[in-house]
Amino acid sequence: MCGIAGYISSQGHRNLQASLEAIQHRGPDASGVWIPENLPCAVGLGHVRLSILDTGTRANQPFCFGDSLALVFNGEIYNHASLREELQAKGYTFTTHSDTEVVLHAWREFGRECFSRFDGMFALALTDNEKGITVLARDRLGIKPLYWREDASGWQFCSEIKGLGALSSTRLQPDSAFFAEFLLNGFLYEPHSGFIGVEKVPPGHGLTIDWKHWKATPFTWAQPLNAPEGESLEELVDAAARLQSEADVPVGLFFSGGVDSSVLAASLGGRLKGFCATYPGREAEAATAKDIAERLHLPLEMAEMCAESRSPEDILEAFRAVAAGTGEPISDFTFLATAELSALARARGFKVMLSGMGADELFAGYPRYLMLRLRPLLRALSPLLRASASWLRKHPSLARKTDRLIRFAAEADFVKAYTQLIGYLGPEEVNALLQNPHACESFWARMRQYLRALTAKTDLEKALALDLTGFLAHNLTVTDMASMQHAVEIRVPLLADSLLAYAQSAKVSTLMGFRRGKQPLRALLAKKLPHLLVNQPKAGFNPPLDASINALGEARIAAILQKGPVSRVCCLSVMQSILSAHFSGKRNETCKIWQLLYFNFWLEHHGAFDERVNPQKSDMVESAA
């Protein structure tokens, strides 16, 4: 796990060192640059290294082959040993034991076809001087991030937005064209980054920059996977967990006591140490996690997060840290827990942590998938649900979800209905906030166009497809950005190619039971745990956001929103109505308030944007007092 940066420029060399300094936290073990001479344009590659395999200096990057090839690579190729043997049989010699050298020689042998041979996570840039090209590529699911932009001088790319900004001759500017999409979802669908002119290389795709003919051509390398033959799910999980736990440094496990991390703990037994986040008021969850860990022989360290004594100033500092740390706009509060757990793991000497992330998207684990199965019934019950809204809001587990459920049941259009299950702000609220009755239309149109290109037919199949480029992609980005702040690599065995192929070839009825998803994984776990523990409610790293919002109070939040840059984008009276509904006890609007605060701090951190002056400057502070 590392950080990469680079450029191709017709106007001289860029400040590559400044870009690497901006992402130094990703790779504190070594750094290097490759800036060749005598080329028709200025080309540079940079790398900061977190050494995981072959930790000696000989595997430092940029990694070169003579004067013709240079590679910077972020990620892990888990099948590097078998690929090395294949390449050695073809006559290639190796000077290191790193997977980086395997990537370079695989490119020499197979060209772009090499990417489909990699079982792993990667974002890379490879320059071929003889062909006059630089190739960018990203893994099948986008586990590793890679941002790029084109301007009048050429192209720049980097693992993080902040590093990309250091390569640019102009300040990166938030793109107001995607504000509605962010407010609807809390994130942006790939390949959008939220900044003007900046995109992510899409998962399973690449970009060939031809600096002899001065053009960039995107390409798709990921082809549909073949369903695994002759291997059980248990064998596939064990193989993925074993491969991804191999490293020349200590490896641990982020453990919540939920199905996903428990499946990994069951596979790896006592070979790893687990780290579990605990929160005030959730003692029962912590006790369950300890019980499961003991049954699975997992040594477990409990880490108390978000202490109740945290002051309003501390809370706001944490909120600002999330807004600054995500890079692109993603209002995912789990960033904090991942960052804090990663800091603890690093302090204990761990550079690599396994995570159960991705199983919900592959094996239909989220409760919203059940809602999609029940959509015809809920559509018929829509008037009853709306009439029962006040009663439903009183139920603790439904307090935040009632309005979303009602909007979902009432919506005939699939794309609009599914968005109700993802985000907390409804389309009417987003339109009102942005003072544009058609603010959401471009997003709806883009999603419909995307779905038309898919073979998915049922609502559930469509949702699973959308989540791979949306919900899962944003989770992976948040996890990467949070963990790499502390130079900790997160690996996701349940997203291995073999398990992706298994899940995508399985019938939906195999993945989902009457009440719960992830049935194949639950069946595995049932071999080692009691039924009640296997089917307990979903566990995760979600911090207690309600307490933080309530501790800040209405007047303080109102003052922040009025004085901050969000007031130049969103209607003050609409924001105040959300605050008033929450603090009067009418509705639980915690997540909406968090999203507005995050949006404000994100705009504040990134400075100037394509501003639309808000004509309604009503005094929120007075109305909140």
N, C-alpha and C positions, 0 to 999 in steps of 0.2 A: 504494500500500500504506500502510495507516494503522492506527489503532486507534479503535474507537467504543465509546461507553457511553451509557447513558440510563436513565430511570425514568419511571414513572407512579405517583403516590402520593396516597393519600387522607389522609396524615398529615404533610403538609408536604414541603418540598424535601429531597432527599438531598445528601450531600457529593460532588457530581459532580467537583469539582476533585481530591479525593483519589483517585477512581477513575482520572482521567486521569493523575495523577502515577504511579500504579501501573503504567500501560502507556505511559509517556512514551517508553520505548526504541523503541516501534513507530513513533513519529512525532516525531522531534526538530526538524523544520523549522518547525512551527507548531502551535498548539492553540487551541481555541475552544469556547464553550458557547452554547447557545440555551435560555433559560429564559423562556418567554412569561408574560405576566400576564393576568389576567381570564379564566382558564379554570376549569371546575368542579372541577379537581383540579390537583395540582402535576405539571408535565411538564418534563422536561429532556433535552436531547441534548448530547453532548460528543464531541469529535474531536481526535485528535493526528495530524499530517500528516507523511508522508514524500512529498515532492513529486517526482513522476515526469513527469507531463504538465502543461503550462502551469504552470511552477514559480513564477509570480508570486503575489502575495497575493490577487489577485482570485478565484482558484480555491480559497481556503481554505474550510474547512467549520467548522461547519454551513453548508450552502448553502441559501438561502431563496428563495422566490418570494412577494414581498409579505409579508403577515401570515398567509397561509393554509397554506403548505407549508414544511417544513424537512426537510433530508436530511443524514444522516451515512452515509458510504459507505467501505468498505474493499475494495479490489480494483482490477481493471482490466476495462474493456469493450473488447475488441479490435476490435470492429466499430463503434466509436463514430462513425467518420467517415461510414460509409454511413447509419447511423441519423440522424446530424445532418442529412444531405442530405434524407432522407425527412421529417424534422420541419420543416425549413426550407420544403420544398415545401408543407407544410400551414399555413404562416404563423407558425411559431415563430421567435423571434429569440434570438440567443445573445450573451452578453457575454464568454465565455471560450472557450478551445479545449480545455477539460477534458472528460473523459468523465463527470464528476460532473454537470455541467449537462445532458448528454444523458440521464442516468438520470432526473433530475427532470422534464424535459419529456416524456420517454417515459411516465412515470407519469401526467402530466396528460392525455396523449392516449389511452393504452391501458389505464390502470389496471393491475390485476394481470397482464394479458396481456403487459405489457412485459417481464417476467422471461424469458419464453420467447423473446423477441427478442434477448436479450443473449448474445453469444458471449464468454464470459470467466469470471472468477472474482470472486465478490463476497459480502459480508455487509453488509447495510444495515439502517437504520432510517429510516422516513419518517413524519413526523407531518402529518396533514391536519386542521387546526383546524376547518374547515367541517363535515367529517364526524364529527369527534370520535374519530378513530382514530389509532393508531400501528401501522404495519405493519413487521414484521421479515421478512427473506427471505435465503435463502442459495443459492449457486450449485448447479448440477445435481449435482456430485460432492463438494461440501463442501470445496473447496480452501481456502476461507477459513473460519475458525472463528467461531461465534457462540453464546454461552452465555446462558441466561435462567433466571429463577426467579420464582415467585409467592409472596408471603407475605401476611400479614393487611393490610398497607398498600397492596399493589398489585404492580407488576411492575418488575423490573430486568433489564438486559441489558448484555453487554460482550464484547469480543473475547477476553478472557482471564479465567480463574478469579480471579486476584488482583484484577483491577479490579472484578469482580462482588462480591467480598467487601467491598470498600471501600464499596459502595452498600448493603450489607445492614445491618440493625439488629442482627443476630445473627451470630455466627461461623459460617462455612460448615463443615459437619461431614462427614468421610468416611463413606460409606454402606457398612456391613458387609454389606448384602444383595448387593453386587457383588464381594466379596473373592474368592469362588470363581471367578467368571468371569475376573477379572484373573489369578489364579494359573494358570488353565488356558491362557490365551491370551497374557498379557503386555499386554493392552489390553482395552478395553470396546467392544462394538458400539454404533454410533449408535442412539438419541440419548443414551445414558447417559453421565454425566460422572464418576461415582464419588463425587459429593457429594449429600447428602440434599436433595431438592427442586430440584436444578439439572439442567437438560437442555441439550443442544445443539439448535438448530433443525436438523432433519434435512436432508440434501442434497436440493435440488429442492423444498423445502417453505418455508412461511412461517407467520407467526402474526399475526392481526389482533387487536389489543387495542382494544376498544371502551370508551373511558373515559366515554362518556355512559351506557351500560347496564352498565358494570362487568363485562365478560366478555372472555375471550380465546378465539379460535376458530382452530384450526390449519387450514391449507389446503395442497394440493398444486398446484404450478404446472407442474412438469416432466412433459411428455408424451413418449411414445416418439419417438425421432428417426427420420426417414426416411433410408433408405440413400442415400448420395450417388450421383448419376447423371452419367455422362459425364466423370468425373475419375478419373485413376489415383491410386494410393496415393502415388506420388512427388509428384504435383501437390498432393495434400492436405497432405502433410508440409511441402512447400516453402511453401505458403500459410500454414499455421499458424506455422511458424518465422519467416516474414517478418513477419506481423502481431504476433507476440509479442516480436519484437526491436525494435519501434518504441518509442521513448521520447525524452524531452528530456534524458536523463542517460545516462552510459555503461552499456552492457549487456555482460555476460560470460557464460561457460558453465562450469558445473560438469562436469568431464570425468573419467571413470574409465577410458576405453578400452574399455568395454563396448559392446554393440550400441546401446543407447538413446541415450547421449550421442554416440556416433559418428555415428548417423543425423542428429542435429542439426548436428554439425560438418560433415558432408558436405553438408548442405543450405545452410548459411550460409557455407561456405568460410572465407576469411581475414578475414571481417568482424567476428569476435569474438575476444576473448582467453579462453583456457581456464585453469582452476585445477584441479589434480589433487592429491589427498591421497596421500602415500606413507608407508609404515610400515617400521620395521626388520624385516629378514628377508624382505621382499617385493620385492626388487630386480628380479626377473624381471617382476613385474606393472608396475612403474614403467617398465622399459625398453620393454615392449610398448605402454604408453600413449603414451610419447614417439614410438615408431615410427608408431603410427596417427595421432597428431596431425600429424606431419610429412607423412605421405602425404595428409592432408586439409587441409593448409595452415593448421592451427590454431596460432597462437602459444600456447605452454603454459608456465605457471609451476607447478613442482612444490613442494608444501608438505609438509615432513616433520612427521608427527603422532606423538604418543605416544612420545616419545623413551624409550629403554630406561633412561635414568638417572632416570626419574621415581620419586620416593620413595613409600613407602606413604602418607605424609601427603598428598602431592599426588594420589595415586590416589583416596583417600577424599574429598578436596575435589572432585575431578572427579565422582565418583559422586553426591555430595550436590548438585552443580550440576545434574546431569541430573534428579534427583528433584524439585528445586525448579523447574526450568525447564519441565517438560512440562505442569504444571498438573494436568490429569487424569492418572490412573495409566496410564502407558505406559512399560514398561521396555525402551525401544529405545536401545541404546548408540550408535547412529549419530548421536544428538543431538549428541554431542561433536564428531564430525568435521564435521557441518554447521555447528555454531556456530564452530568454529575456521576453517573455510574461509570462512565468511561474514565473520568478523572480518578475515581477510586481504584478501578482495575489497574490503571497505569501506575498509581502509587504503590500497588501491591506487586508490581513487576510484570504485568501482563501487557503484551503488545497486540495480541489477537484475541478477539472474543467472538464466539458463535452466537447466533440469534435465530429464533424460530420464525422470523419475519417472512411473510410471503405465503404461508400456508392458508390463510383466510382467503386470499384471492385465487389460489390454485384449487383449493378443495372446498370452495363455497362455504366459508365459515362465518361470514358476517350475518347478523340477524336480518339485515336489509334484504338478503337473498330470499329469506323466507317470506318477507313482505311482497316480493315480486311474484312468488308462487301464489300468494293469496290475493293478488291484485284484482282479479275479477270480482271476488267476494267483497273486498274493501271498496271497490267502485260502487257496488250495489248498496253498501252500508254508509256511503259518504254522508248523506243527510243526517243519519243517526249519529255518526261520529262528530259532526259539526255541532249538533245539538247537545252532545255530551262533553263538549270541550272543557267547560269549567270543572266538571267532576274529574275528568282524566288528568288535568293539570295538578290535582291534589295528590295524585299517586306519585311517590318519590321516584320510581323508576321511569315515569312518563313525563315528569315535570318539564324537561327540556325538549322532549320529542313529540309532544302532543300536536303542536302546530305543524310540524313537518309531516306527521302522519295524516293529518286532515288535508293538507295541501296535496300530498301524494295520492290519497284516495279520490280527490276531486278532479285530478288532471287526466285527460284522455290521451294526451300526447306522451309517448314513452320518454323521450329525451327530457322533457320538462318534468315529468313525474319522477324520473330517476334522480334528477338534480335535487329534488326535495329531500331525498334520503341521504344525500351527500353533505349538503351545506345546511346552514341554519337560517341565513337570511333568505326569505322568499323572493321571487322575481318582482313582485309588486313593491317590496321594500327596497330592492336594489334600484329599480327604476326611480322610486321616490328619492332615494339617497342621492342618485346622480342627476336628478331632475331631468330625466329623459325617458319618455314612455316606451322607447324602443331600445333601451340600453342593452338588453340581453339578446336581441335578435341575431346579431352576428355570431354569438356563441352557439345559439340553438342551431343555426344554419350549418355551422362547421361540424357540429356533432352529428347531425343528420347525414351530411355528406360522408363522414367517416363511417357511419354504420352501413350506408349503402354499399360500401366497398367490401363489407364482411359477408361471410357465409352464415353468420348467426341468425337464427330465426326466432327463437323464443325470447321473452323479456330477460330471463335469467342468462341465456347465452350472450345476449347483447351487453348486459351489465358486466359479466365476467371479462368480456373483451375490452370494454371501456376502462375497466379498472386497471388493466395492465399498463395503459399509457396515461392513466390519471392517478387513481388513489394509490396504487402500489408504487408508481414512479415517484410520487411526492414523498411517500414514506421512506423509500430508499434514499432519496436526496437528503431529507432531514436527518436520517440516521448517519449518513456519511458526513455531513457537515458538522453534526454535534460531536461524533466520536473523534473525528480527525482534528478537532480543536485541541485534543489531548493526545494526539498521535497514537490512536488505537484503531486497529483495523477490525471492522465488523464483517464476518462471513455469514452467509445465509444458506446452509446446506439444503433446506427444504425448497430452494429455488434452483437446485441442480437441474441440468438439462434432462436427466433421466426422469426426475419427478415431474417436471413440467410436461414431458411427453406422456407420462402415465396419467396425469390429471386431465390433460386435454383429450386423451383418447377414451376416458371413462364416461359412462352415461351419467347424466345429472342425477338420476335416481340412485346411482351408486354413491355419489358424493354426499347427498342430502337425505336425511331421514325426515320423519314427519315434523319434528320439532327442532332439529339441529343439523348443522352442516358438519363437514370434516369427518364423515362416518368412517372412511378407511383408516384415518389416523387414530380415531377413537378406538377402533377395533384392535389396532396394534397395542395401544396403551392398556386396554382392558386385560391383556395377558399378564400385566404386572401391577395393576392398581385396581382397587375396588370400584364397582360401578358408580358409586356416588361421587368419587373423586374424578373419574373420567368425564362425567357429564355435569360437572359444576359449571356455574355461569362463567362466561369469558373473563379471563384475567389479562391484565396488560400493564403498561408503564404510565397510564394516564394520571398525572398529578391532580390533586384536589383544587380545581380552578375556582370553584364557587367561593371557597374561603378567601382566596386572594382578591377576587373582585369585590366581595362584601367588605373586606378590610380596607380597601381603598376608599369606598364611600362615594355617593353620588356627586357631591360637590367637587371633590378632587378630580374625578373622572371627567365631569362636565368642563371643568376649567382646562384640562389637558386637551380635550377635543376641540374646544373653542379656539384656543391659542395656537394649536398645532397646525401643520400643513394639511391634515385631513379636512379642516374646515374650508379649504379652498377647492375641495373635490366633492365632499358630501354635504347634503343639506343639514344645517344645524338643528332645525326643528324636528326632523325625522330622527336624528340621533338622540335628541332630548326625549322624544316619546319612548324610545327603547329604554333609556335610563329610567324614566319615570315608571314605566310598566314593571320593571324589575324591582326597583327599590320601594315601590308601594306594595309589593307582594302580589301584584296582579298576575304576573307571569315570570317564570324563571328565564331570564334573557342573558345568562352568564356568557354563553358562547358567542352571542352576537356582540356583547360589549367587549369581550376579549378580542374579537376579530377587528373591531373598530380601533381599539387601542393599538393592536399590532400594526394595522395599516398606517396609523398615524406615525408610529415610531419607525416603520419601514421607510415611509416617505421622508421623514426627518433625517434618517441616516443616509439616504441616497441623494438628498439635496434636490436640485432643480428638477422639474418635470413639466410635461406638456400641460400647462395649467389652464383650467377653465374656471374663471372667477365665479364664486358662488354669490348670487345677489342677496341671499337671505342671511343677514348677520344678526339674527336675534340673539339675545344674551342668554346663553345656556346656564351660566353661573347663577344668575339671579333666579331663574326658574327652578334650579336645583337646590337653592338655599332654603 
